[in-house]
Amino acid sequence: MNIINIQHFNSSFGELIIGSFNNQLCLCDWRYRKRRESIDLRIKKFLKAEYKEDSSLIIEATIQQLVEYSNKERTSFELPLLLCGTDFQKSVWEELNEVAYGKTETYLGLAKKMKNEKGIRAIASANGANAISIIIPCHRIIGSNRELVGYAGGLPIKKQLLAHESPALQTSLF
């Protein structure tokens, strides 16, 4: 059986589970999210692997870059990612990476960029299935009315991340 190394990390935004497989980051997700079990099952099945509490160079690099992000020393991440999902989910997660630090996009705007306005619900669902939080910035996606909607880490953490990236967002949202 293959092994996914995992480690828990108390970031300044909340507790994360970070996982690596074959020198790639496959997991950086909120420990106490609603869909924790289904996300973990998806990753394990996709990689035909089990979790093992252990560190790795990728986990250490991820923690370091998350600390730099938290300290406002980093606005993007340089980590090898292993996306565990369907081709459609991967296309959504790749599009999320195009939303710049300190900016937001709406679900509808994301659907338009993907030339798939009718797929807005599927796009929102794929956004919610993202298992590499912060690094793949699903927190930057907001409702068309500029209100905060859905976030695996909870809306208070989403608000905190957006305010961290841009104090101006704190006054223009919510």
Disulfide bonds with the S-S distance in Angstrom:
none
